[in-house]
Amino acid sequence: MRGETFVQKVLGRRAGRPVTVGDIVTVEPDRVMSHDNTAFVVKRFRATGYRRVWDPARVVVVFDHCVPAAQEAHARNHAEARAFVAEQGIEHFFDAGVGVCHQVLMERGLALPGELVLGADSHSTLYGAAGALGIPINRTEMAGVWATGKIWLKIPPTRRILLEGRLAEGVFAKDLVLFLLARLRADGAAYQAIEFGGPGAERLTMSERMTLCNMAVELGAKAGVVPCDSVTEAYLADRASGPYAVMASDPDAEFVDTFAVDLSALEPQVACPHTVDNVAPLSAVAGRPVQHAYLGSCTNGRLEDLRAAAAVLSGRRVAPGVRLVVYPASAEVAAAAEAEGVAETLRAAGAEILTASCGPCFGAVGAVLQAGQACISSSNRNFRGRMGSREAEVYLASPAVVAASAVAGCIADPRRLS
């Protein structure tokens, strides 16, 4: 009998039996998360006839997508969700301004190695950075979990990506995942789990791992994971909300595919409008004008990302006619950026630092693009109309490229700035 993958082990533990790829199992999650869509989940939950959520200690609610509430409807949704949280005694509630949901769960140790964490947000794959199995579900599914504590899932096959070498100066985890999108395309890992391994993965910081796992969903993946190791445990040392059990794929586990990537051979990448897999080397698109630059999101709004941008912006100014907006991934990140002087460097260059939230990534608030405008963004999606007008353009790149482009007024390589 072949060994088990990480996914088989996690879902087998929750199902109470060994599982194989393709099995459909009913499982109880360790944690579930919803954000501003909580009010919609509440309506569906009420329709089930259940009166109490199955376990208020395992339910997490974070406001981040429409912060501050830009319309009366957003404010009403927040109010309804707050009332439900109080009614149900939900223990883990994070109101507007605490941060982006995925970042908050990581900071508060609410996604732990070996756990099954379900989120009513497509980028819940990020929890794989903590060695958890993070799986996105929709609002109706979340209402069912609130009611019964159960959900059925199909065991996905796992694709293994072995990382070798180390990233060169000026090349980041964002460039790696954009490179993978160019190679595999947006549906290349449809209903598969992606496991990042090898010596190159072991060298990645927690922030870099979060970027990779966050955008695994853009490859079509059901989940993304970097196995728990000493880097993970060091991050969780003073954050973990409880004990956890480390799980890893067996050496003889069966993978649907395995291929290696030499990190040292990568160069900066840019995803061009209007799909995440329309990727080109930075050198091929340099010089395209931009009017907006967005630094933030659950993909690249952490302190490490703000530092990278500040290193580029230090002693420089944002170009006339360009608006650079910064949305830290959390209040904790914002405070650390202030304490280190990173925030002051960003402001001195002309950046606007705003409330820790999703900001314009979701398109609800922030730098809303007009027809004919272009934005260089550190976020995860560049779909038509994502940040405003359907006639605007969004390019995706690393925080360093976002900063360099804001200075140049066009897509620019931070390694080439004069």
PEHUGI-V209849 format. One record per residue. N is the residue number from 1. RES is the residue in one letter. PHI is phi in radians with two decimals (999 if undefined). Layout:
# PEHUGI-V209849
n:res:phi
N:RES:PHI
N:RES:PHI
This chain:
# PEHUGI-V209849
n:res:phi
1:M:999
2:R:-1.20
3:G:-1.20
4:E:-1.85
5:T:-1.40
6:F:-0.94
7:V:-1.09
8:Q:-1.05
9:K:-1.17
10:V:-1.15
11:L:-1.27
12:G:-1.14
13:R:-1.09
14:R:-1.31
15:A:-1.46
16:G:1.43
17:R:-2.84
18:P:-1.11
19:V:-2.26
20:T:-2.15
21:V:-1.00
22:G:1.71
23:D:-1.11
24:I:-1.88
25:V:-2.19
26:T:-1.76
27:V:-2.33
28:E:-1.90
29:P:-1.30
30:D:-1.43
31:R:-2.72
32:V:-2.34
33:M:-2.36
34:S:-2.35
35:H:-2.07
36:D:-1.09
37:N:-1.35
38:T:-1.00
39:A:-1.06
40:F:-1.23
41:V:-1.11
42:V:-1.02
43:K:-1.06
44:R:-1.22
45:F:-1.10
46:R:-1.03
47:A:-1.18
48:T:-1.27
49:G:1.62
50:Y:-1.29
51:R:-1.88
52:R:-2.21
53:V:-1.17
54:W:-1.09
55:D:-2.75
56:P:-1.07
57:A:-1.30
58:R:-1.80
59:V:-1.67
60:V:-2.11
61:V:-2.21
62:V:-2.32
63:F:-1.61
64:D:-2.65
65:H:-1.34
66:C:-2.14
67:V:-2.21
68:P:-1.20
69:A:-1.01
70:A:-1.56
71:Q:-2.39
72:E:-1.03
73:A:-1.08
74:H:-1.12
75:A:-1.08
76:R:-1.15
77:N:-1.08
78:H:-1.07
79:A:-1.08
80:E:-1.13
81:A:-1.20
82:R:-1.05
83:A:-1.11
84:F:-1.17
85:V:-1.00
86:A:-1.15
87:E:-1.05
88:Q:-1.57
89:G:1.20
90:I:-1.17
91:E:-1.35
92:H:-1.89
93:F:-2.11
94:F:-2.18
95:D:-1.34
96:A:-0.93
97:G:1.76
98:V:-1.27
99:G:2.56
100:V:-1.26
101:C:-0.87
102:H:-1.17
103:Q:-1.11
104:V:-1.12
105:L:-1.08
106:M:-1.17
107:E:-1.10
108:R:-1.56
109:G:1.12
110:L:-1.73
111:A:-2.26
112:L:-2.12
113:P:-0.91
114:G:1.41
115:E:-1.56
116:L:-1.77
117:V:-2.07
118:L:-1.82
119:G:-2.31
120:A:-1.44
121:D:-2.75
122:S:-1.11
123:H:-1.61
124:S:-1.19
125:T:-1.08
126:L:-0.98
127:Y:-1.12
128:G:-1.10
129:A:-1.13
130:A:-1.65
131:G:1.33
132:A:-1.71
133:L:-1.76
134:G:-1.70
135:I:-2.21
136:P:-1.33
137:I:-2.36
138:N:-1.60
139:R:-1.16
140:T:-1.17
141:E:-1.08
142:M:-1.12
143:A:-1.06
144:G:-1.14
145:V:-1.17
146:W:-0.95
147:A:-1.32
148:T:-1.93
149:G:1.32
150:K:-2.32
151:I:-2.69
152:W:-1.77
153:L:-2.38
154:K:-1.70
155:I:-1.21
156:P:-1.46
157:P:-1.24
158:T:-2.06
159:R:-1.79
160:R:-1.86
161:I:-2.04
162:L:-1.61
163:L:-1.76
164:E:-2.12
165:G:1.27
166:R:-2.50
167:L:-1.15
168:A:-1.30
169:E:-1.01
170:G:1.49
171:V:-2.09
172:F:-2.28
173:A:-1.01
174:K:-1.05
175:D:-1.15
176:L:-1.10
177:V:-1.21
178:L:-1.19
179:F:-1.07
180:L:-1.12
181:L:-1.13
182:A:-1.14
183:R:-1.46
184:L:-1.66
185:R:1.31
186:A:-1.23
187:D:-2.00
188:G:-1.16
189:A:-2.18
190:A:-0.98
191:Y:0.85
192:Q:-2.16
193:A:-1.69
194:I:-1.94
195:E:-1.96
196:F:-1.62
197:G:-2.39
198:G:1.57
199:P:-1.08
200:G:-1.18
201:A:-1.17
202:E:-1.13
203:R:-1.46
204:L:-1.25
205:T:-1.30
206:M:-1.08
207:S:-1.07
208:E:-1.15
209:R:-1.12
210:M:-1.11
211:T:-1.06
212:L:-1.07
213:C:-1.18
214:N:-1.00
215:M:-1.60
216:A:-1.01
217:V:-1.14
218:E:-1.21
219:L:-1.54
220:G:1.59
221:A:-1.25
222:K:-1.30
223:A:-2.79
224:G:-2.37
225:V:-2.59
226:V:-1.97
227:P:-0.95
228:C:-1.06
229:D:-2.53
230:S:-1.12
231:V:-1.15
232:T:-1.08
233:E:-1.16
234:A:-1.14
235:Y:-1.12
236:L:-1.49
237:A:-0.91
238:D:-2.02
239:R:-2.12
240:A:-0.95
241:S:-1.42
242:G:3.13
243:P:-1.20
244:Y:-2.57
245:A:-2.07
246:V:-1.26
247:M:-2.24
248:A:-2.57
249:S:-1.11
250:D:-1.23
251:P:-1.00
252:D:-1.79
253:A:-1.14
254:E:-1.64
255:F:-1.93
256:V:-1.18
257:D:-2.89
258:T:-2.42
259:F:-2.54
260:A:-1.86
261:V:-2.22
262:D:-1.53
263:L:-1.04
264:S:-1.18
265:A:-1.57
266:L:-1.33
267:E:-2.19
268:P:-0.99
269:Q:-2.17
270:V:-2.41
271:A:-1.57
272:C:-1.66
273:P:-1.00
274:H:-2.09
275:T:-2.34
276:V:-1.21
277:D:-1.75
278:N:-1.51
279:V:-1.82
280:A:-2.39
281:P:-1.03
282:L:-0.92
283:S:-1.08
284:A:-1.43
285:V:-2.11
286:A:-1.00
287:G:1.79
288:R:-1.24
289:P:-1.14
290:V:-2.32
291:Q:-1.93
292:H:-2.31
293:A:-2.39
294:Y:-2.09
295:L:-2.00
296:G:2.69
297:S:1.55
298:C:-1.22
299:T:-1.44
300:N:-2.56
301:G:-2.05
302:R:-1.52
303:L:-0.99
304:E:-1.03
305:D:-1.24
306:L:-1.13
307:R:-1.09
308:A:-1.06
309:A:-1.18
310:A:-1.11
311:A:-1.09
312:V:-1.32
313:L:-1.42
314:S:-0.98
315:G:1.37
316:R:-2.14
317:R:-2.21
318:V:-1.09
319:A:-1.10
320:P:-0.98
321:G:1.53
322:V:-1.97
323:R:-1.91
324:L:-1.85
325:V:-1.94
326:V:-2.13
327:Y:-2.07
328:P:-1.00
329:A:-1.20
330:S:-2.80
331:A:-1.12
332:E:-1.10
333:V:-1.10
334:A:-1.05
335:A:-1.12
336:A:-1.15
337:A:-1.14
338:E:-1.15
339:A:-1.11
340:E:-1.47
341:G:1.54
342:V:-1.12
343:A:-1.06
344:E:-1.13
345:T:-1.07
346:L:-1.10
347:R:-1.12
348:A:-1.07
349:A:-1.44
350:G:1.90
351:A:-1.37
352:E:-1.78
353:I:-1.76
354:L:-2.05
355:T:-1.04
356:A:-1.04
357:S:-3.04
358:C:-1.23
359:G:1.05
360:P:-1.27
361:C:-0.95
362:F:-1.49
363:G:1.49
364:A:-1.41
365:V:-2.44
366:G:1.80
367:A:-1.38
368:V:-1.34
369:L:-1.44
370:Q:-1.68
371:A:-0.97
372:G:1.55
373:Q:-1.60
374:A:-2.32
375:C:-2.25
376:I:-1.76
377:S:-2.31
378:S:-1.59
379:S:-1.43
380:N:-1.97
381:R:-2.42
382:N:-2.27
383:F:-1.09
384:R:-0.99
385:G:1.42
386:R:-1.05
387:M:-2.04
388:G:2.43
389:S:-1.05
390:R:-1.24
391:E:-1.72
392:A:-1.70
393:E:-2.18
394:V:-2.16
395:Y:-1.95
396:L:-1.87
397:A:-2.79
398:S:-1.27
399:P:-1.00
400:A:-1.17
401:V:-1.21
402:V:-1.02
403:A:-1.12
404:A:-1.10
405:S:-1.21
406:A:-1.09
407:V:-1.26
408:A:-1.42
409:G:1.41
410:C:-2.72
411:I:-1.05
412:A:-2.48
413:D:-1.57
414:P:-1.06
415:R:-1.35
416:R:-1.98
417:L:-1.12
418:S:-1.47
